[in-house]
């Protein structure tokens, strides 16, 4: 298992961290990646170096969000379009996708972001499932976020996905976590 260090910090009264009600803030690698996720979800390290978020304790969970951080060599990465990379990731999905959604580029000034969705039948549950794959990049930091869930839960979990992407920050160093970061939207 990859090394991971979970820290819970006592914050001063005017700490500057703000999440939407019902959510809490996740920060990886001192600000390499940051986003808000539902406050009742369980966070566990993945065996592959990712961090996983579950709506319930596995194996009783109904959805899994996984996030990994990749440090890229210094350089100009704007020529490598994330939409192209997401398309290739979706094409290589080995779960027998019966539906592939279009690639969605999310225009943002602070980062490049693209994602897509596939639908497949889970072989263990014989139940329709969806998987969303997102790549986001700023500076020389890139994150891969995947979200697997049951199709019948899409109306609720789609809103959670939207909040995760809305609150997503990449390559914004946090020098002192007790001071927080300004909430930009």
Rosetta constraint file for C-alpha pairs under 8 A:
AtomPair CA 1 CA 46 HARMONIC 7.48 0.50
AtomPair CA 1 CA 47 HARMONIC 4.92 0.50
AtomPair CA 1 CA 48 HARMONIC 7.00 0.50
AtomPair CA 1 CA 49 HARMONIC 7.20 0.50
AtomPair CA 2 CA 45 HARMONIC 7.86 0.50
AtomPair CA 2 CA 46 HARMONIC 7.80 0.50
AtomPair CA 2 CA 47 HARMONIC 6.48 0.50
AtomPair CA 2 CA 48 HARMONIC 6.82 0.50
AtomPair CA 2 CA 49 HARMONIC 5.10 0.50
AtomPair CA 3 CA 49 HARMONIC 7.75 0.50
AtomPair CA 4 CA 45 HARMONIC 7.03 0.50
AtomPair CA 9 CA 178 HARMONIC 7.38 0.50
AtomPair CA 10 CA 178 HARMONIC 7.62 0.50
AtomPair CA 11 CA 15 HARMONIC 5.97 0.50
AtomPair CA 11 CA 178 HARMONIC 5.37 0.50
AtomPair CA 11 CA 179 HARMONIC 7.90 0.50
AtomPair CA 12 CA 178 HARMONIC 6.86 0.50
AtomPair CA 15 CA 178 HARMONIC 5.96 0.50
AtomPair CA 15 CA 179 HARMONIC 4.89 0.50
AtomPair CA 15 CA 180 HARMONIC 5.67 0.50
AtomPair CA 16 CA 179 HARMONIC 5.86 0.50
AtomPair CA 16 CA 180 HARMONIC 4.63 0.50
AtomPair CA 16 CA 181 HARMONIC 5.94 0.50
AtomPair CA 16 CA 182 HARMONIC 6.31 0.50
AtomPair CA 17 CA 179 HARMONIC 7.56 0.50
AtomPair CA 17 CA 180 HARMONIC 4.70 0.50
AtomPair CA 17 CA 181 HARMONIC 5.88 0.50
AtomPair CA 17 CA 182 HARMONIC 6.97 0.50
AtomPair CA 17 CA 183 HARMONIC 7.23 0.50
AtomPair CA 18 CA 25 HARMONIC 7.85 0.50
AtomPair CA 18 CA 182 HARMONIC 7.87 0.50
AtomPair CA 18 CA 183 HARMONIC 6.21 0.50
AtomPair CA 19 CA 23 HARMONIC 5.85 0.50
AtomPair CA 19 CA 24 HARMONIC 5.73 0.50
AtomPair CA 19 CA 25 HARMONIC 6.30 0.50
AtomPair CA 19 CA 36 HARMONIC 6.37 0.50
AtomPair CA 19 CA 183 HARMONIC 7.94 0.50
AtomPair CA 20 CA 24 HARMONIC 7.58 0.50
AtomPair CA 20 CA 36 HARMONIC 7.69 0.50
AtomPair CA 22 CA 38 HARMONIC 5.90 0.50
AtomPair CA 22 CA 39 HARMONIC 5.66 0.50
AtomPair CA 23 CA 36 HARMONIC 5.89 0.50
AtomPair CA 23 CA 37 HARMONIC 5.16 0.50
AtomPair CA 23 CA 38 HARMONIC 4.25 0.50
AtomPair CA 23 CA 39 HARMONIC 4.52 0.50
AtomPair CA 24 CA 36 HARMONIC 5.37 0.50
AtomPair CA 24 CA 37 HARMONIC 5.62 0.50
AtomPair CA 24 CA 38 HARMONIC 6.25 0.50
AtomPair CA 24 CA 39 HARMONIC 5.07 0.50
AtomPair CA 25 CA 34 HARMONIC 7.13 0.50
AtomPair CA 25 CA 35 HARMONIC 5.84 0.50
AtomPair CA 25 CA 36 HARMONIC 4.44 0.50
AtomPair CA 25 CA 37 HARMONIC 6.45 0.50
AtomPair CA 26 CA 34 HARMONIC 5.55 0.50
AtomPair CA 26 CA 35 HARMONIC 5.50 0.50
AtomPair CA 26 CA 36 HARMONIC 5.98 0.50
AtomPair CA 26 CA 37 HARMONIC 7.17 0.50
AtomPair CA 27 CA 31 HARMONIC 5.76 0.50
AtomPair CA 27 CA 32 HARMONIC 7.57 0.50
AtomPair CA 27 CA 33 HARMONIC 5.88 0.50
AtomPair CA 27 CA 34 HARMONIC 4.42 0.50
AtomPair CA 27 CA 35 HARMONIC 6.85 0.50
AtomPair CA 28 CA 32 HARMONIC 5.87 0.50
AtomPair CA 28 CA 33 HARMONIC 5.19 0.50
AtomPair CA 28 CA 34 HARMONIC 6.28 0.50
AtomPair CA 28 CA 69 HARMONIC 7.88 0.50
AtomPair CA 29 CA 33 HARMONIC 7.01 0.50
AtomPair CA 30 CA 173 HARMONIC 5.92 0.50
AtomPair CA 30 CA 174 HARMONIC 5.37 0.50
AtomPair CA 30 CA 175 HARMONIC 7.31 0.50
AtomPair CA 31 CA 169 HARMONIC 7.89 0.50
AtomPair CA 31 CA 170 HARMONIC 7.02 0.50
AtomPair CA 31 CA 171 HARMONIC 6.13 0.50
AtomPair CA 31 CA 172 HARMONIC 5.19 0.50
AtomPair CA 31 CA 173 HARMONIC 4.54 0.50
AtomPair CA 31 CA 174 HARMONIC 5.18 0.50
AtomPair CA 32 CA 69 HARMONIC 7.30 0.50
AtomPair CA 32 CA 141 HARMONIC 6.64 0.50
AtomPair CA 32 CA 169 HARMONIC 7.84 0.50
AtomPair CA 32 CA 170 HARMONIC 5.36 0.50
AtomPair CA 32 CA 171 HARMONIC 4.39 0.50
AtomPair CA 32 CA 172 HARMONIC 6.07 0.50
AtomPair CA 32 CA 173 HARMONIC 6.38 0.50
AtomPair CA 33 CA 69 HARMONIC 7.17 0.50
AtomPair CA 33 CA 143 HARMONIC 7.17 0.50
AtomPair CA 33 CA 168 HARMONIC 7.21 0.50
AtomPair CA 33 CA 169 HARMONIC 5.69 0.50
AtomPair CA 33 CA 170 HARMONIC 4.61 0.50
AtomPair CA 33 CA 171 HARMONIC 6.37 0.50
AtomPair CA 33 CA 172 HARMONIC 7.54 0.50
AtomPair CA 34 CA 167 HARMONIC 7.59 0.50
AtomPair CA 34 CA 168 HARMONIC 5.63 0.50
AtomPair CA 34 CA 169 HARMONIC 5.02 0.50
AtomPair CA 34 CA 170 HARMONIC 6.49 0.50
AtomPair CA 35 CA 164 HARMONIC 5.71 0.50
AtomPair CA 35 CA 165 HARMONIC 7.48 0.50
AtomPair CA 35 CA 167 HARMONIC 5.04 0.50
AtomPair CA 35 CA 168 HARMONIC 4.44 0.50
AtomPair CA 35 CA 169 HARMONIC 6.35 0.50
AtomPair CA 36 CA 163 HARMONIC 7.06 0.50
AtomPair CA 36 CA 164 HARMONIC 5.59 0.50
AtomPair CA 36 CA 167 HARMONIC 5.90 0.50
AtomPair CA 36 CA 168 HARMONIC 7.35 0.50
AtomPair CA 37 CA 41 HARMONIC 7.47 0.50
AtomPair CA 37 CA 160 HARMONIC 7.39 0.50
AtomPair CA 37 CA 163 HARMONIC 7.66 0.50
AtomPair CA 37 CA 164 HARMONIC 6.22 0.50
AtomPair CA 38 CA 160 HARMONIC 7.54 0.50
AtomPair CA 40 CA 55 HARMONIC 7.07 0.50
AtomPair CA 41 CA 53 HARMONIC 6.24 0.50
AtomPair CA 41 CA 54 HARMONIC 5.43 0.50
AtomPair CA 41 CA 55 HARMONIC 4.63 0.50
AtomPair CA 41 CA 56 HARMONIC 6.44 0.50
AtomPair CA 42 CA 53 HARMONIC 5.52 0.50
AtomPair CA 42 CA 54 HARMONIC 5.12 0.50
AtomPair CA 42 CA 55 HARMONIC 6.37 0.50
AtomPair CA 42 CA 56 HARMONIC 6.49 0.50
AtomPair CA 42 CA 57 HARMONIC 6.59 0.50
AtomPair CA 43 CA 51 HARMONIC 7.05 0.50
AtomPair CA 43 CA 52 HARMONIC 5.71 0.50
AtomPair CA 43 CA 53 HARMONIC 4.62 0.50
AtomPair CA 43 CA 54 HARMONIC 6.59 0.50
AtomPair CA 44 CA 51 HARMONIC 6.00 0.50
AtomPair CA 44 CA 52 HARMONIC 5.30 0.50
AtomPair CA 44 CA 53 HARMONIC 6.51 0.50
AtomPair CA 45 CA 49 HARMONIC 6.99 0.50
AtomPair CA 45 CA 50 HARMONIC 6.19 0.50
AtomPair CA 45 CA 51 HARMONIC 4.55 0.50
AtomPair CA 45 CA 52 HARMONIC 5.92 0.50
AtomPair CA 46 CA 50 HARMONIC 4.88 0.50
AtomPair CA 46 CA 51 HARMONIC 5.31 0.50
AtomPair CA 46 CA 52 HARMONIC 5.94 0.50
AtomPair CA 49 CA 68 HARMONIC 6.91 0.50
AtomPair CA 50 CA 66 HARMONIC 6.27 0.50
AtomPair CA 50 CA 67 HARMONIC 5.43 0.50
AtomPair CA 50 CA 68 HARMONIC 4.58 0.50
AtomPair CA 50 CA 69 HARMONIC 7.71 0.50
AtomPair CA 51 CA 66 HARMONIC 5.62 0.50
AtomPair CA 51 CA 67 HARMONIC 5.32 0.50
AtomPair CA 51 CA 68 HARMONIC 6.43 0.50
AtomPair CA 52 CA 64 HARMONIC 6.62 0.50
AtomPair CA 52 CA 65 HARMONIC 5.60 0.50
AtomPair CA 52 CA 66 HARMONIC 4.35 0.50
AtomPair CA 52 CA 67 HARMONIC 6.46 0.50
AtomPair CA 53 CA 64 HARMONIC 5.68 0.50
AtomPair CA 53 CA 65 HARMONIC 4.99 0.50
AtomPair CA 53 CA 66 HARMONIC 6.27 0.50
AtomPair CA 54 CA 58 HARMONIC 7.15 0.50
AtomPair CA 54 CA 61 HARMONIC 6.05 0.50
AtomPair CA 54 CA 62 HARMONIC 7.60 0.50
AtomPair CA 54 CA 63 HARMONIC 5.92 0.50
AtomPair CA 54 CA 64 HARMONIC 4.87 0.50
AtomPair CA 54 CA 65 HARMONIC 6.57 0.50
AtomPair CA 55 CA 61 HARMONIC 5.71 0.50
AtomPair CA 55 CA 62 HARMONIC 6.51 0.50
AtomPair CA 55 CA 63 HARMONIC 6.05 0.50
AtomPair CA 55 CA 64 HARMONIC 7.15 0.50
AtomPair CA 56 CA 60 HARMONIC 6.10 0.50
AtomPair CA 56 CA 61 HARMONIC 4.44 0.50
AtomPair CA 56 CA 62 HARMONIC 7.09 0.50
AtomPair CA 57 CA 61 HARMONIC 5.74 0.50
AtomPair CA 62 CA 149 HARMONIC 6.17 0.50
AtomPair CA 62 CA 150 HARMONIC 6.89 0.50
AtomPair CA 63 CA 147 HARMONIC 7.19 0.50
AtomPair CA 63 CA 148 HARMONIC 5.49 0.50
AtomPair CA 63 CA 149 HARMONIC 4.42 0.50
AtomPair CA 63 CA 150 HARMONIC 7.17 0.50
AtomPair CA 64 CA 146 HARMONIC 7.98 0.50
AtomPair CA 64 CA 147 HARMONIC 5.70 0.50
AtomPair CA 64 CA 148 HARMONIC 5.32 0.50
AtomPair CA 64 CA 149 HARMONIC 6.75 0.50
AtomPair CA 65 CA 145 HARMONIC 7.00 0.50
AtomPair CA 65 CA 146 HARMONIC 5.59 0.50
AtomPair CA 65 CA 147 HARMONIC 4.32 0.50
AtomPair CA 65 CA 148 HARMONIC 6.49 0.50
AtomPair CA 66 CA 144 HARMONIC 7.98 0.50
AtomPair CA 66 CA 145 HARMONIC 5.57 0.50
AtomPair CA 66 CA 146 HARMONIC 5.22 0.50
AtomPair CA 66 CA 147 HARMONIC 6.48 0.50
AtomPair CA 67 CA 143 HARMONIC 6.85 0.50
AtomPair CA 67 CA 144 HARMONIC 5.68 0.50
AtomPair CA 67 CA 145 HARMONIC 4.50 0.50
AtomPair CA 67 CA 146 HARMONIC 6.66 0.50
AtomPair CA 68 CA 143 HARMONIC 5.62 0.50
AtomPair CA 68 CA 144 HARMONIC 5.42 0.50
AtomPair CA 68 CA 145 HARMONIC 6.71 0.50
AtomPair CA 69 CA 141 HARMONIC 7.14 0.50
AtomPair CA 69 CA 142 HARMONIC 6.05 0.50
AtomPair CA 69 CA 143 HARMONIC 4.66 0.50
AtomPair CA 69 CA 144 HARMONIC 6.76 0.50
AtomPair CA 70 CA 141 HARMONIC 5.89 0.50
AtomPair CA 70 CA 142 HARMONIC 5.12 0.50
AtomPair CA 70 CA 143 HARMONIC 5.97 0.50
AtomPair CA 71 CA 140 HARMONIC 5.96 0.50
AtomPair CA 71 CA 141 HARMONIC 4.83 0.50
AtomPair CA 71 CA 142 HARMONIC 6.41 0.50
AtomPair CA 72 CA 140 HARMONIC 4.83 0.50
AtomPair CA 72 CA 141 HARMONIC 5.87 0.50
AtomPair CA 72 CA 142 HARMONIC 7.12 0.50
AtomPair CA 73 CA 140 HARMONIC 6.47 0.50
AtomPair CA 74 CA 140 HARMONIC 5.97 0.50
AtomPair CA 75 CA 140 HARMONIC 7.34 0.50
AtomPair CA 77 CA 139 HARMONIC 7.95 0.50
AtomPair CA 77 CA 140 HARMONIC 7.66 0.50
AtomPair CA 80 CA 84 HARMONIC 7.67 0.50
AtomPair CA 80 CA 85 HARMONIC 7.97 0.50
AtomPair CA 81 CA 85 HARMONIC 6.74 0.50
AtomPair CA 82 CA 86 HARMONIC 6.03 0.50
AtomPair CA 82 CA 112 HARMONIC 7.19 0.50
AtomPair CA 82 CA 113 HARMONIC 6.72 0.50
AtomPair CA 82 CA 114 HARMONIC 5.81 0.50
AtomPair CA 82 CA 135 HARMONIC 6.33 0.50
AtomPair CA 82 CA 136 HARMONIC 7.34 0.50
AtomPair CA 83 CA 87 HARMONIC 6.08 0.50
AtomPair CA 83 CA 103 HARMONIC 6.27 0.50
AtomPair CA 83 CA 104 HARMONIC 7.40 0.50
AtomPair CA 83 CA 105 HARMONIC 6.58 0.50
AtomPair CA 83 CA 113 HARMONIC 7.94 0.50
AtomPair CA 83 CA 114 HARMONIC 5.32 0.50
AtomPair CA 83 CA 115 HARMONIC 7.15 0.50
AtomPair CA 84 CA 88 HARMONIC 6.37 0.50
AtomPair CA 85 CA 89 HARMONIC 6.24 0.50
AtomPair CA 85 CA 135 HARMONIC 7.98 0.50
AtomPair CA 86 CA 90 HARMONIC 6.10 0.50
AtomPair CA 86 CA 103 HARMONIC 7.27 0.50
AtomPair CA 86 CA 114 HARMONIC 6.83 0.50
AtomPair CA 86 CA 115 HARMONIC 6.23 0.50
AtomPair CA 86 CA 116 HARMONIC 6.85 0.50
AtomPair CA 86 CA 133 HARMONIC 6.97 0.50
AtomPair CA 86 CA 134 HARMONIC 6.91 0.50
AtomPair CA 86 CA 135 HARMONIC 6.74 0.50
AtomPair CA 87 CA 91 HARMONIC 6.12 0.50
AtomPair CA 87 CA 103 HARMONIC 6.69 0.50
AtomPair CA 87 CA 116 HARMONIC 7.56 0.50
AtomPair CA 88 CA 92 HARMONIC 6.29 0.50
AtomPair CA 89 CA 93 HARMONIC 6.50 0.50
AtomPair CA 89 CA 133 HARMONIC 7.86 0.50
AtomPair CA 90 CA 100 HARMONIC 7.58 0.50
AtomPair CA 90 CA 116 HARMONIC 7.25 0.50
AtomPair CA 90 CA 117 HARMONIC 7.62 0.50
AtomPair CA 90 CA 118 HARMONIC 7.14 0.50
AtomPair CA 90 CA 133 HARMONIC 7.46 0.50
AtomPair CA 93 CA 97 HARMONIC 7.19 0.50
AtomPair CA 95 CA 120 HARMONIC 6.46 0.50
AtomPair CA 95 CA 121 HARMONIC 7.83 0.50
AtomPair CA 95 CA 122 HARMONIC 7.87 0.50
AtomPair CA 96 CA 120 HARMONIC 5.97 0.50
AtomPair CA 96 CA 121 HARMONIC 7.60 0.50
AtomPair CA 97 CA 118 HARMONIC 5.95 0.50
AtomPair CA 97 CA 119 HARMONIC 5.37 0.50
AtomPair CA 97 CA 120 HARMONIC 4.52 0.50
AtomPair CA 97 CA 121 HARMONIC 7.71 0.50
AtomPair CA 98 CA 118 HARMONIC 7.49 0.50
AtomPair CA 98 CA 119 HARMONIC 5.74 0.50
AtomPair CA 98 CA 120 HARMONIC 5.40 0.50
AtomPair CA 98 CA 121 HARMONIC 7.93 0.50
AtomPair CA 99 CA 118 HARMONIC 5.52 0.50
AtomPair CA 99 CA 119 HARMONIC 5.00 0.50
AtomPair CA 99 CA 120 HARMONIC 7.06 0.50
AtomPair CA 100 CA 116 HARMONIC 7.72 0.50
AtomPair CA 100 CA 117 HARMONIC 6.07 0.50
AtomPair CA 100 CA 118 HARMONIC 4.49 0.50
AtomPair CA 100 CA 119 HARMONIC 6.56 0.50
AtomPair CA 101 CA 116 HARMONIC 5.84 0.50
AtomPair CA 101 CA 117 HARMONIC 5.08 0.50
AtomPair CA 101 CA 118 HARMONIC 5.99 0.50
AtomPair CA 102 CA 116 HARMONIC 6.05 0.50
AtomPair CA 102 CA 117 HARMONIC 7.47 0.50
AtomPair CA 103 CA 114 HARMONIC 6.78 0.50
AtomPair CA 103 CA 115 HARMONIC 5.76 0.50
AtomPair CA 103 CA 116 HARMONIC 4.81 0.50
AtomPair CA 103 CA 117 HARMONIC 7.94 0.50
AtomPair CA 104 CA 114 HARMONIC 5.43 0.50
AtomPair CA 104 CA 115 HARMONIC 5.28 0.50
AtomPair CA 104 CA 116 HARMONIC 6.07 0.50
AtomPair CA 105 CA 113 HARMONIC 6.02 0.50
AtomPair CA 105 CA 114 HARMONIC 4.37 0.50
AtomPair CA 105 CA 115 HARMONIC 6.71 0.50
AtomPair CA 106 CA 112 HARMONIC 7.41 0.50
AtomPair CA 106 CA 113 HARMONIC 5.44 0.50
AtomPair CA 106 CA 114 HARMONIC 5.92 0.50
AtomPair CA 107 CA 112 HARMONIC 7.21 0.50
AtomPair CA 107 CA 113 HARMONIC 7.23 0.50
AtomPair CA 108 CA 112 HARMONIC 6.61 0.50
AtomPair CA 108 CA 113 HARMONIC 7.58 0.50
AtomPair CA 110 CA 138 HARMONIC 7.04 0.50
AtomPair CA 110 CA 169 HARMONIC 7.99 0.50
AtomPair CA 111 CA 136 HARMONIC 6.73 0.50
AtomPair CA 111 CA 137 HARMONIC 5.65 0.50
AtomPair CA 111 CA 138 HARMONIC 4.81 0.50
AtomPair CA 111 CA 169 HARMONIC 7.83 0.50
AtomPair CA 111 CA 170 HARMONIC 7.03 0.50
AtomPair CA 112 CA 136 HARMONIC 5.45 0.50
AtomPair CA 112 CA 137 HARMONIC 5.19 0.50
AtomPair CA 112 CA 138 HARMONIC 6.48 0.50
AtomPair CA 113 CA 134 HARMONIC 7.14 0.50
AtomPair CA 113 CA 135 HARMONIC 5.81 0.50
AtomPair CA 113 CA 136 HARMONIC 4.27 0.50
AtomPair CA 113 CA 137 HARMONIC 6.58 0.50
AtomPair CA 114 CA 134 HARMONIC 5.73 0.50
AtomPair CA 114 CA 135 HARMONIC 5.65 0.50
AtomPair CA 114 CA 136 HARMONIC 6.59 0.50
AtomPair CA 115 CA 132 HARMONIC 6.90 0.50
AtomPair CA 115 CA 133 HARMONIC 5.38 0.50
AtomPair CA 115 CA 134 HARMONIC 4.12 0.50
AtomPair CA 115 CA 135 HARMONIC 6.37 0.50
AtomPair CA 116 CA 132 HARMONIC 5.65 0.50
AtomPair CA 116 CA 133 HARMONIC 5.58 0.50
AtomPair CA 116 CA 134 HARMONIC 6.77 0.50
AtomPair CA 117 CA 130 HARMONIC 6.76 0.50
AtomPair CA 117 CA 131 HARMONIC 5.56 0.50
AtomPair CA 117 CA 132 HARMONIC 4.31 0.50
AtomPair CA 117 CA 133 HARMONIC 6.39 0.50
AtomPair CA 118 CA 130 HARMONIC 5.62 0.50
AtomPair CA 118 CA 131 HARMONIC 5.38 0.50
AtomPair CA 118 CA 132 HARMONIC 6.56 0.50
AtomPair CA 119 CA 128 HARMONIC 7.01 0.50
AtomPair CA 119 CA 129 HARMONIC 5.72 0.50
AtomPair CA 119 CA 130 HARMONIC 4.41 0.50
AtomPair CA 119 CA 131 HARMONIC 6.48 0.50
AtomPair CA 120 CA 128 HARMONIC 5.80 0.50
AtomPair CA 120 CA 129 HARMONIC 5.48 0.50
AtomPair CA 120 CA 130 HARMONIC 6.34 0.50
AtomPair CA 121 CA 126 HARMONIC 5.96 0.50
AtomPair CA 121 CA 127 HARMONIC 5.35 0.50
AtomPair CA 121 CA 128 HARMONIC 4.45 0.50
AtomPair CA 121 CA 129 HARMONIC 5.85 0.50
AtomPair CA 122 CA 126 HARMONIC 5.21 0.50
AtomPair CA 122 CA 127 HARMONIC 5.33 0.50
AtomPair CA 122 CA 128 HARMONIC 6.13 0.50
AtomPair CA 122 CA 129 HARMONIC 6.20 0.50
AtomPair CA 123 CA 127 HARMONIC 7.46 0.50
AtomPair CA 127 CA 150 HARMONIC 7.45 0.50
AtomPair CA 128 CA 150 HARMONIC 6.12 0.50
AtomPair CA 128 CA 151 HARMONIC 5.69 0.50
AtomPair CA 129 CA 148 HARMONIC 7.10 0.50
AtomPair CA 129 CA 149 HARMONIC 5.64 0.50
AtomPair CA 129 CA 150 HARMONIC 4.28 0.50
AtomPair CA 129 CA 151 HARMONIC 5.01 0.50
AtomPair CA 130 CA 147 HARMONIC 8.00 0.50
AtomPair CA 130 CA 148 HARMONIC 5.69 0.50
AtomPair CA 130 CA 149 HARMONIC 5.49 0.50
AtomPair CA 130 CA 150 HARMONIC 6.08 0.50
AtomPair CA 130 CA 151 HARMONIC 5.89 0.50
AtomPair CA 131 CA 146 HARMONIC 6.84 0.50
AtomPair CA 131 CA 147 HARMONIC 5.43 0.50
AtomPair CA 131 CA 148 HARMONIC 4.33 0.50
AtomPair CA 131 CA 149 HARMONIC 6.54 0.50
AtomPair CA 132 CA 146 HARMONIC 5.43 0.50
AtomPair CA 132 CA 147 HARMONIC 5.03 0.50
AtomPair CA 132 CA 148 HARMONIC 6.52 0.50
AtomPair CA 133 CA 144 HARMONIC 7.29 0.50
AtomPair CA 133 CA 145 HARMONIC 5.92 0.50
AtomPair CA 133 CA 146 HARMONIC 4.55 0.50
AtomPair CA 133 CA 147 HARMONIC 6.69 0.50
AtomPair CA 134 CA 143 HARMONIC 7.99 0.50
AtomPair CA 134 CA 144 HARMONIC 5.76 0.50
AtomPair CA 134 CA 145 HARMONIC 5.05 0.50
AtomPair CA 134 CA 146 HARMONIC 6.23 0.50
AtomPair CA 135 CA 142 HARMONIC 6.97 0.50
AtomPair CA 135 CA 143 HARMONIC 5.70 0.50
AtomPair CA 135 CA 144 HARMONIC 4.79 0.50
AtomPair CA 135 CA 145 HARMONIC 6.46 0.50
AtomPair CA 136 CA 142 HARMONIC 5.62 0.50
AtomPair CA 136 CA 143 HARMONIC 5.38 0.50
AtomPair CA 136 CA 144 HARMONIC 6.82 0.50
AtomPair CA 136 CA 170 HARMONIC 7.42 0.50
AtomPair CA 137 CA 141 HARMONIC 5.69 0.50
AtomPair CA 137 CA 142 HARMONIC 4.24 0.50
AtomPair CA 137 CA 143 HARMONIC 6.44 0.50
AtomPair CA 137 CA 170 HARMONIC 6.57 0.50
AtomPair CA 138 CA 142 HARMONIC 6.59 0.50
AtomPair CA 138 CA 170 HARMONIC 5.71 0.50
AtomPair CA 138 CA 171 HARMONIC 5.80 0.50
AtomPair CA 139 CA 171 HARMONIC 6.49 0.50
AtomPair CA 140 CA 171 HARMONIC 7.59 0.50
AtomPair CA 141 CA 170 HARMONIC 6.78 0.50
AtomPair CA 141 CA 171 HARMONIC 5.80 0.50
AtomPair CA 142 CA 170 HARMONIC 7.40 0.50
AtomPair CA 143 CA 170 HARMONIC 7.69 0.50
AtomPair CA 147 CA 161 HARMONIC 7.96 0.50
AtomPair CA 149 CA 153 HARMONIC 7.01 0.50
AtomPair CA 149 CA 154 HARMONIC 7.42 0.50
AtomPair CA 149 CA 157 HARMONIC 7.74 0.50
AtomPair CA 150 CA 154 HARMONIC 6.89 0.50
AtomPair CA 153 CA 157 HARMONIC 6.01 0.50
AtomPair CA 154 CA 158 HARMONIC 5.27 0.50
AtomPair CA 155 CA 159 HARMONIC 6.87 0.50
AtomPair CA 156 CA 160 HARMONIC 6.85 0.50
AtomPair CA 157 CA 161 HARMONIC 6.19 0.50
AtomPair CA 158 CA 162 HARMONIC 6.22 0.50
AtomPair CA 159 CA 163 HARMONIC 6.34 0.50
AtomPair CA 160 CA 164 HARMONIC 6.23 0.50
AtomPair CA 161 CA 165 HARMONIC 6.26 0.50
AtomPair CA 162 CA 166 HARMONIC 5.99 0.50
AtomPair CA 163 CA 167 HARMONIC 6.00 0.50
AtomPair CA 164 CA 168 HARMONIC 5.94 0.50
AtomPair CA 166 CA 185 HARMONIC 7.59 0.50
AtomPair CA 167 CA 185 HARMONIC 7.18 0.50
AtomPair CA 174 CA 180 HARMONIC 7.61 0.50
AtomPair CA 174 CA 181 HARMONIC 7.48 0.50
AtomPair CA 176 CA 180 HARMONIC 7.20 0.50
